[in-house]
Amino acid sequence: MRRRGRSGWDRSRVLRVGTVCAAVVGLTLSGCGRGAVAPAERPERNAPASGEYLLASSDKYYADLRATLPSVTDPRVRANLERLIRTPVAEWLPRDLDITAGTVRQDIARARAAGSIPMFVAYGIPGRDLHGESGGGQAGGDAYRQWIAGVSDEIGGNPAIVVLEPDALAHATEMSDADRAARLSLLGFAYARLLQNNPQTAVYLDVGNSTWVDPARVADMLRTVSPGKPVAGISLNVANRRPDDEIRSYATRIEQAYGHQLFVMIDSSVNGAPNTADLLDWCNPQGQRVGTLPSTRFDRDIMVEHAFIKTPGQSDGRCGTSAEPAGEFDRQLLLDQLS
């Protein structure tokens, strides 16, 4: 993904942690003493029952982690790596519809057997990443609608989480008026399809990160994407490194501009460095660290969750500290993130 203060990637899986403040008073991300006034009404949304996220330990990502473990001698890095092996991350869905359908079907079955909840990232919008390091996506609008419909049909009435199109909304601000309108229309189709067809699926429409788009403009685009019913959930900081307090404050400003309370999913996979706010380079910057992983349980009632959406150790592209293409595992990059 190519972004302002932003970051690239490909497939992954999930973790969450909520806050007592958010659970008690609603979103109020900058509340708890900061004087922000959030809308009082909790939004209606589809969502699974609370439960553990799916840990797909047989996937290649976890095999890469286990294969790295024998070479690690530093006790702190080893402990961090062992923690990752026990931590769910989100499943990024591939472009090919048949492969995507099989992936969703497999994870739904795994989750049903384990009594857990899978998290999927739909990242197939045409012209994704504005043809940057993570460029690709579907060939056009018809192909995208077919792909989203396929994802929705495979999930059906099963419990799931979907993070919808990282960066797509924010990138729309960098497009021509016609291209922006077309993109928002596709996002509207995807959001409505998942809302109508998947009663146990919580959808988080991605809105970028705190350094990118003015909250008022984000709110306007949310209204365009879903004119008939307020968007219930947004995701922030996907594959990015902004600090938690900054992201929470940004989410509050979006909520206030939008006029509706929002469920929020924050990606904390690579924002664990003490100086993470100073890491301005978006592509595999020196000094990035894996974030905090306090829980692997989804709580349907909590307003703010933290997740591992980007996969630790996967390159943003051939840039910065990695020579691997976007989405490929880089062992040294992983070890640097865990040091």
Secondary structure, 3 states (H helix, E strand, C coil): CCCCCCCCCCCCCCCECCCHHHHHHCCCCCCCCCCCCCCCCCCCCCCCCCEEECCCCCCHHHHHHHHHHHHCCCHHHHHHHHHHHCCCCCEECCCCHHHHHHHHHHHHHHHHHHCCECEEEECCCCCEHHHCCCCECCCCHHHHHHHHHHHHHHHCCCCEEEEECCCHHHHHCCCCHHHHHHHHHHHHHHHHHHHHHCCCEEEEEECCCCCCCCHHHHHHHHHHHCCCCCCCEEEECCCCCCCHHHHHHHHHHHHHHHCCCCEEEEECCCECCCCHHHCCCCCCCCCCECCCCCCEEECCCCCEEEECCCCCCECCCCECCECCCCCCECHHHHHHHHC
